[in-house]
Amino acid sequence: MWLLLSLVVVMTSCKMSISLTGGTIDPRAKTVAITNFPNNASLVNPNLSQSFTSALKDKIQGQTPLTIVSRNGDYSIEGEITGYTVSPVAIQGNETAAMNRLTITVRVRFVNSFDETQNFDQTFSRYADYSSTQNLSSVESGLISSINDALTDDIFNKAFVNW
């Protein structure tokens, strides 16, 4: 009985903090400035700039307590879309592609106003494959969404997660 009571007292007096994202945000940080990522790729999807920038903002708002501002944030994220390409993959015996690959590349500059050793200027690239029997325009929106999710995960992890 005493053992059970002691265990209950110990368990209720302990306090643990677990971060599901694994993020490391400086306790002094309150804001992050995220600028629009212009599409400077040679092949331009007219909606990509807006959809990528929104996905990045959504990721950071959903995973951190930071407020997004237009400039002068405690953290700053800016960059541009540098690549948007479609290429054949999985060439078959008759020299036709069984699959095509959509690749999106972004250059990101991250500034941490509290610790400049965390700053980076890096290129991130992700892709998604689709069947060559499908028209790109019919699957493009879904592919972009999937690639944006992967890219924003990579950028978030580089900026805020120190595993």
LINCORZI-V734782 format. One record per helix or strand of 2 or more residues. SS is the DSSP state (A for helix, B for strand). FROM is the first residue (numbers start at 0). LEN is the number of residues. If there is no record, write none. Layout:
SS;FROM;LEN / SS;FROM;LEN
This chain:
A;1;12 / B;30;4 / B;37;2 / A;47;16 / B;66;3 / B;74;17 / B;96;16 / A;115;3 / B;119;12 / A;135;25
